[in-house]
Amino acid sequence: MKKETVAFCLILIALSSAMAIKPSQAAQATATVSVHPAKINLTTAYVGQTIQIDINISNVQGLWGWALQNVNFNPKVLNVTNVQEGPFLKSKDSTFFLWTSNSTIAFSEGDIPEINCAFAEDNTVSGGGVLATITFRVLSAGSSPITIGAAALMSDIPSISMDENNEISCTWTNGTVTVATISSSTAPPDVISPTPSPNSGATGPQTSAFNSSPPASTPDAGNALSASNNPSNMYLYIVIIAVVAGAILAGIFVRRRK
């Protein structure tokens, strides 16, 4: 576990340093990191509706790890809610994936500071696929560029000496999300509304003046019920009256015989 922790620390140092040391090499790139889809145009959206964009990679050879810095968006239009690792690396072997999920101040300014991923072991993958998926929540109408501040690709586990041959040069392309209008509806169509209560009349048995049942009585109300509207009480009172009447008649009969 200690070895894996050290290795992951080296990932962060190597990928961050690669972006800082050689940003000019992006023009000579053979691999491409891109926002997909490049354009999302929503004619009508809802406040709180979620959308997802992928960070794709193509034409890469021998990729071991990658990092993105400062993925920016318009915080007036969108708010980031989650970033998930894509299948490109993890479909081949176990990985370390990290993003700055607790950077609430940065998010409010429209910035995802860091997204990083690398194989846990000395492994590489080639070709293209999805590196990460970012989920945004719609806040208002407007346009939001989705821009990548910097990207770094590494070909194998770096050493402390930071052999610069470990870096894979790349270019990156950005995207845009446009929300034309915001609907006045209180809930998007794909959100299930809360189940109506029985009192709403939308579900459950209906009551009317012709087939309504009496309301359930409370303990206090039960004490006020008379024999005329409670059959069990009425039968009890009849039995008591009969017993008392029988006792009185028996007393009269005994006295007469004396």
C-alpha positions, 0 to 999 in steps of 0.5 A: 500500500505504501508503494502504491501511495508513493507511486501515485504521488509521483503521478501527480508530480510528474503530470503537473510538472509535464504541463508546466515544463513543456507547454509549447510542445502541444503544437507538435502533438500526435494525440488529441484530447477533446471535449465531446460533443464539441457543441451542445445546443439546448433549445429549452432546458430546466433549472436543475437539469443535468447534462454530461460531456466526455473528455475523449482521447484519440490517436495515442500510443503507450499511454500510462497516465494523464492529467487535466488542469483548469477545465473551465466553464461559465458558472452563471450557466452551469455548475459541476456536480461530478467527474467520473473516470472513463473506461479507456484506462480502467478497462485494461487494468486497475487505476488511480483516479483523482479529481478536486471534488471539494474545490467549491470556491473554484467551482463557483468561479467556473474552474475544475482545478485538477483531474488525474488518472494513471495505471496502478502498475507499469502498464500502457494502453493505445488508441482512443476512448473516454478519459472522463465524464463531467456532469453539469447542472443547468442554472440559467440560459446562456453560453458556456465554453468548456475549455481545457487549460492544460493537458499532459500524457505520460507513457510510463511510470516516471522516475524521480529524475523526470526523464522528459521522454516519458511525456507524450505530446498532445493537442486539446480541443474545447467545446461549448454548451448553449442554453437558449431558453429556460422553461418555466416548468418546475420539473424537467420531464425526466424527473418523477414527481412526488406521489400525490397524497390521498387528499389530492384526489389523484390516487386512491379511493374517492369519497363522496356524500353518498358513500363516505365512511365516518371519521375515525374517532379519537380517544376523547371523542370515543368517550362521548359516544352514546349507546344509540350510535355505538352498537356494542355499547347499546347491547351492554346497556341492555344487559345491565338494565335486564339484570337490574330489572330482574333483581328488582322483580326478584326482591318484590316476589320474595317480599310478597311470599313473606 
